[in-house]
Amino acid sequence: MPEHLKMATQAVEYAVKQGEIIVFTDRDIVMKYLPTEAAKNHLKIKIEFEGDSAWKITISKNNKRKG
């Protein structure tokens, strides 16, 4: 697995345990990978363009309650 995908996986694992993490990237593969992995772990994701082809991705626990 490429290093930037390993780091993305670690970011998702961190968000699962700690509640939130912010990732900055300019890698298309990370942009495609993170939303899928976040959804698999019931996490919320917010993506914002930061300029110069960089993206700010906030991964956090989904605090919605059922019922």
C-alpha positions in Angstrom: 0.0 0.0 0.0 1.4 3.5 -0.9 2.5 5.6 2.1 -0.2 8.3 1.6 -2.9 5.6 1.7 -1.4 4.1 4.9 -1.5 7.6 6.4 -5.1 8.0 5.3 -6.0 4.7 7.0 -4.3 5.8 10.2 -6.3 9.1 10.0 -9.6 7.1 9.9 -8.4 4.9 12.8 -7.6 8.0 14.8 -11.0 9.5 14.2 -12.7 6.3 15.3 -10.8 6.4 18.6 -10.4 10.1 19.3 -13.4 11.6 17.6 -11.9 13.9 15.0 -8.9 14.5 12.7 -8.2 17.0 10.0 -6.2 15.9 6.9 -4.7 18.1 4.3 -3.9 16.5 0.9 -3.4 17.1 -2.8 -3.6 13.4 -3.7 -6.6 12.4 -5.8 -6.4 8.8 -4.5 -6.7 10.0 -0.9 -9.7 12.1 -1.9 -11.4 9.0 -3.3 -10.3 6.7 -0.5 -11.2 8.7 2.6 -15.0 9.1 2.1 -15.4 5.4 1.5 -13.4 4.4 4.6 -15.1 7.0 6.7 -18.5 5.7 5.7 -17.4 2.1 6.5 -16.6 3.3 10.0 -19.8 5.4 10.4 -17.8 8.6 10.4 -18.8 12.0 9.0 -16.6 13.7 6.4 -16.4 17.3 5.4 -14.2 18.3 2.4 -13.1 21.9 1.7 -10.9 23.2 -1.1 -7.9 25.0 0.4 -6.4 26.4 -2.9 -3.4 25.4 -5.0 -5.0 21.9 -5.5 -5.0 21.2 -1.7 -8.0 19.9 0.2 -8.9 20.0 3.9 -10.7 16.9 5.0 -12.3 16.8 8.4 -13.2 13.3 9.6 -15.3 13.0 12.7 -17.7 10.8 14.6 -21.3 11.1 13.5 -23.1 12.2 16.6 -26.6 11.8 15.3 -28.8 9.8 17.6 -31.5 7.5 16.5 -35.0 7.6 18.0 
